[in-house]
C-alpha cells in the first residue's frame, strides 16, 4: 500500500517548475493571427520560439524521466513509502511498469547521442534534439541490448548525417534490421551499411557525405556481397527483392547503364 511522500521541504522537488515556466513564457494566446505577411513578424518569431522551446522540452523529457526512474528503482528509493517499484510508479506517477521500463531502456541512448554530437560543427545536436523522441529511441533498444549503446549511437549518427531532419522511426527500425553483424560497433562499416540501406529505401543517398565519394561507393559495393543478399533473402525475401530492384534501378540511371529487369525470379540482364 502506498503512502503520501514527504518532500522534506526540498526546493522545487515534486513541482513542475520547468514545464510551468515554459508554459507561462508562451503568454496569453493571441485572439487572432497577428499578421498576413508571408514572413513572420518579430512578435510571431518570438512567440514561435517560446512555443518550440516547450515542444522540444516535451520531446526529450523521457531522457530525464527514464534516468530518474532507474535511480529510484535500482537504489530502492521508493521503499520508505511503497512496497514495490511497480506500486511507486502506479500510485505516485500513474504510469504502468511497462512504460516505466520503456523510459528506463531509452534514456541512456538519448544521453549517449547528445554527448556524441555536442561538439559537432555541422548542427547535428540540433537535429538530434528535434528528431530523437522516444519513438525513435525505442527503435534503437534492441541494438543497444545486444551490442551496447555505442553501437546504437554510431548507427543513429550515421543516419542523421545523411537524412538530417528527414529521419523517421521506420527508417531507424529498417537501418537496425539491415545492419550486418560484422558492421556493428565499427564506425566506417556502420556508415557504409546505412548508405546501402538508404539507397535501397529511396535511391536518393548523397554519396558526397563521405570524404571520397568513389571510395564510399566502393565500400558500399563491397558490403553488398552475394552472401549478404542471400542472408537478407532468408530473413525477408519479398522485401529484399524489392530493395535490390530499387537499388539496381537507381544506380543504373545514375551511372548511365541500361538495365532490363525481367522478373523478380530471373537474373538481371545488363
C-alpha positions as CSV (number, residue, x, y, z in Angstrom):
1,X,0.0,0.0,0.0
2,X,1.4,3.4,-0.9
3,X,1.7,6.4,1.2
4,X,1.9,10.1,0.6
5,X,5.5,11.2,0.0
6,X,7.1,13.7,2.4
7,X,9.1,16.0,0.2
8,X,11.2,17.1,3.2
9,X,10.9,20.7,2.1
10,X,13.3,20.4,-0.8
11,X,13.1,23.4,-3.0
12,X,11.5,22.5,-6.3
13,X,11.1,18.8,-5.5
14,X,7.8,17.4,-6.8
15,X,7.0,20.6,-8.7
16,X,6.8,21.3,-12.4
17,X,8.8,24.5,-12.4
18,X,10.4,23.9,-15.8
19,X,7.2,22.9,-17.5
20,X,5.3,25.7,-15.8
21,X,7.9,28.3,-16.8
22,X,7.8,27.2,-20.4
23,X,4.0,27.3,-20.5
24,X,3.9,30.7,-18.8
25,X,6.5,32.0,-21.2
26,X,4.1,31.5,-24.1
27,X,1.9,34.0,-22.5
28,X,-1.7,34.7,-23.4
29,X,-3.0,33.2,-26.6
30,X,-3.4,35.8,-29.4
31,X,-7.0,36.3,-30.3
32,X,-6.3,36.0,-34.0
33,X,-3.4,35.7,-36.4
34,X,-1.0,38.5,-35.9
35,X,-0.1,39.1,-39.5
36,X,-0.9,38.1,-43.0
37,X,2.6,38.6,-44.2
38,X,4.4,35.5,-45.7
39,X,7.4,36.2,-43.5
40,X,6.8,36.1,-39.7
41,X,6.9,39.5,-38.0
42,X,9.0,40.0,-34.9
43,X,6.2,39.2,-32.4
44,X,5.4,36.0,-34.3
45,X,9.0,34.9,-34.4
46,X,9.3,35.4,-30.6
47,X,6.1,33.5,-30.0
48,X,7.1,30.6,-32.2
49,X,10.5,30.4,-30.4
50,X,8.7,30.1,-27.0
51,X,6.3,27.5,-28.3
52,X,9.1,25.4,-29.9
53,X,11.1,25.6,-26.6
54,X,8.1,24.0,-24.8
55,X,7.7,21.4,-27.6
56,X,11.4,20.5,-27.5
57,X,11.3,20.0,-23.8
58,X,8.4,17.6,-24.3
59,X,10.4,15.7,-27.0
60,X,13.4,14.9,-24.7
61,X,11.6,14.8,-21.3
62,X,11.8,10.9,-21.5
63,X,15.6,11.2,-21.1
64,X,15.4,12.8,-17.6
65,X,12.3,10.7,-16.6
66,X,13.9,7.4,-17.5
67,X,17.2,8.2,-15.8
68,X,15.3,9.3,-12.6
69,X,13.2,6.1,-12.7
70,X,16.3,3.9,-12.9
71,X,17.9,5.6,-10.0
72,X,14.7,5.2,-7.9
73,X,14.4,1.6,-8.9
74,X,18.0,0.4,-8.6
75,X,18.5,2.3,-5.3
76,X,15.1,1.2,-4.0
77,X,14.4,4.8,-3.1
78,X,10.7,4.1,-3.1
79,X,11.0,1.8,0.0
80,X,10.0,4.3,2.6
81,X,6.6,4.9,1.0
82,X,5.9,2.0,-1.3
83,X,6.3,-1.8,-1.1
84,X,7.5,-2.2,-4.7
85,X,8.7,-0.1,-7.6
86,X,5.6,-1.0,-9.5
87,X,3.4,0.4,-6.8
88,X,5.5,3.5,-6.7
89,X,5.1,4.1,-10.4
90,X,1.4,3.4,-10.4
91,X,0.3,5.2,-7.3
92,X,2.6,8.2,-7.4
93,X,3.1,8.8,-11.1
94,X,0.1,6.9,-12.6
95,X,2.3,5.1,-15.1
96,X,2.5,1.3,-15.8
97,X,5.6,-0.7,-15.0
98,X,5.8,-1.4,-18.8
99,X,6.0,2.3,-19.6
100,X,8.5,2.9,-16.8
101,X,10.7,0.1,-18.2
102,X,10.5,1.7,-21.6
103,X,11.6,5.0,-20.3
104,X,14.5,3.3,-18.5
105,X,15.6,1.5,-21.6
106,X,15.7,4.6,-23.8
107,X,17.3,7.3,-21.6
108,X,20.8,6.0,-21.9
109,X,20.5,6.1,-25.7
110,X,19.5,9.7,-25.6
111,X,22.3,10.7,-23.3
112,X,24.9,8.9,-25.3
113,X,23.7,10.5,-28.5
114,X,23.6,14.0,-27.2
115,X,27.1,13.6,-25.8
116,X,28.4,12.3,-29.1
117,X,27.2,15.3,-31.1
118,X,27.7,18.0,-28.5
119,X,30.9,19.4,-30.2
120,X,29.8,18.6,-33.8
121,X,30.2,21.6,-36.1
122,X,27.5,20.5,-38.6
123,X,24.5,21.2,-36.4
124,X,23.8,17.5,-35.5
125,X,23.0,18.4,-31.9
126,X,20.0,20.4,-33.2
127,X,19.0,17.5,-35.4
128,X,19.1,15.1,-32.5
129,X,17.1,17.4,-30.3
130,X,14.4,17.8,-32.9
131,X,14.2,14.2,-34.1
132,X,15.2,11.8,-31.2
133,X,11.9,11.5,-29.5
134,X,11.0,8.3,-27.5
135,X,9.6,6.7,-30.7
136,X,12.9,6.8,-32.5
137,X,14.9,5.9,-29.3
138,X,12.7,2.8,-28.9
139,X,13.8,1.5,-32.3
140,X,17.4,1.5,-31.0
141,X,16.7,-0.5,-27.9
142,X,17.2,-3.9,-29.5
143,X,20.6,-2.9,-30.9
144,X,21.6,-1.4,-27.5
145,X,20.6,-4.5,-25.6
146,X,22.6,-6.8,-27.9
147,X,25.7,-4.7,-28.6
148,X,25.7,-1.7,-26.3
149,X,24.7,1.9,-26.5
150,X,27.8,3.0,-28.5
151,X,26.8,0.8,-31.4
152,X,23.3,2.3,-31.4
153,X,24.8,5.8,-31.3
154,X,27.0,5.1,-34.3
155,X,24.0,3.9,-36.3
156,X,21.8,6.9,-35.4
157,X,24.5,9.4,-36.1
158,X,25.2,7.8,-39.5
159,X,21.5,8.2,-40.3
160,X,21.2,11.8,-39.3
161,X,24.4,12.8,-41.2
162,X,22.7,11.7,-44.4
163,X,18.9,12.3,-43.8
164,X,19.1,15.1,-41.2
165,X,15.6,16.1,-40.2
166,X,14.2,13.5,-42.6
167,X,15.0,10.6,-40.3
168,X,11.8,8.7,-39.2
169,X,11.1,5.9,-36.7
170,X,10.5,3.5,-39.6
171,X,13.9,4.5,-41.1
172,X,15.7,3.8,-37.8
173,X,13.9,0.4,-37.5
174,X,14.9,-0.5,-41.0
175,X,18.5,0.5,-40.5
176,X,18.8,-1.5,-37.4
177,X,17.4,-4.6,-39.1
178,X,19.6,-4.1,-42.1
179,X,22.9,-3.7,-40.1
180,X,25.2,-6.6,-40.9
181,X,26.6,-8.3,-37.7
182,X,30.2,-7.6,-38.8
183,X,29.5,-3.9,-39.1
184,X,28.1,-3.5,-35.5
185,X,30.2,-1.1,-33.5
186,X,32.5,-0.2,-36.4
187,X,32.1,3.4,-37.5
188,X,33.1,3.1,-41.1
189,X,31.3,-0.2,-41.6
190,X,28.2,1.2,-40.0
191,X,28.2,4.3,-42.2
192,X,28.6,2.1,-45.3
193,X,25.7,-0.1,-44.2
194,X,23.5,2.9,-43.6
195,X,24.3,4.3,-47.0
196,X,23.5,0.9,-48.6
197,X,20.2,0.7,-46.6
198,X,19.1,4.2,-47.6
199,X,20.0,3.6,-51.2
200,X,17.7,0.6,-51.2
201,X,14.9,2.6,-49.5
202,X,14.7,5.7,-51.6
203,X,17.6,5.5,-54.1
204,X,18.5,9.1,-53.1
205,X,21.5,8.9,-51.0
206,X,24.1,11.7,-51.4
207,X,27.5,9.9,-51.5
208,X,29.1,13.3,-51.0
209,X,28.6,12.8,-47.3
210,X,31.8,10.7,-47.5
211,X,35.2,12.4,-47.9
212,X,35.8,10.4,-51.1
213,X,32.5,9.6,-53.0
214,X,34.2,6.9,-55.1
215,X,35.7,5.2,-52.1
216,X,32.4,5.5,-50.3
217,X,30.6,3.8,-53.2
218,X,33.4,1.1,-53.4
219,X,32.8,0.3,-49.7
220,X,29.1,0.1,-50.2
221,X,29.5,-2.2,-53.2
222,X,31.8,-4.5,-51.2
223,X,29.3,-4.8,-48.4
224,X,26.6,-5.8,-51.0
225,X,28.1,-9.3,-51.5
226,X,26.1,-12.3,-52.6
227,X,26.4,-13.7,-49.1
228,X,24.8,-10.5,-47.6
229,X,22.0,-10.6,-50.1
230,X,21.3,-14.3,-49.5
231,X,21.3,-13.7,-45.8
232,X,18.7,-10.8,-46.3
233,X,16.7,-13.1,-48.5
234,X,16.5,-15.7,-45.8
235,X,15.0,-13.1,-43.4
236,X,12.7,-11.2,-45.8
237,X,12.6,-12.5,-49.4
238,X,10.0,-10.0,-50.7
239,X,11.5,-7.0,-49.0
240,X,15.0,-7.9,-50.2
241,X,13.8,-8.4,-53.8
242,X,12.1,-5.0,-53.7
243,X,15.1,-3.3,-52.2
244,X,17.5,-4.8,-54.7
245,X,15.3,-3.9,-57.6
246,X,15.1,-0.3,-56.5
247,X,18.8,-0.2,-55.9
248,X,19.6,-1.5,-59.4
249,X,17.2,0.9,-61.0
250,X,18.6,3.9,-59.1
251,X,22.2,3.0,-59.7
252,X,21.8,2.2,-63.3
253,X,20.1,5.6,-64.0
254,X,22.9,7.4,-62.1
255,X,25.7,5.6,-63.9
256,X,24.1,5.7,-67.4
257,X,23.9,1.9,-67.7
258,X,20.9,0.4,-69.4
259,X,19.4,-2.4,-67.3
260,X,16.5,-4.8,-68.1
261,X,14.9,-6.4,-65.1
262,X,12.9,-9.4,-66.5
263,X,11.2,-10.6,-63.3
264,X,11.9,-10.9,-59.6
265,X,12.7,-14.6,-60.0
266,X,15.0,-14.3,-63.1
267,X,18.6,-13.0,-63.2
268,X,19.2,-9.4,-64.2
269,X,20.4,-8.7,-67.7
270,X,22.8,-5.8,-68.2
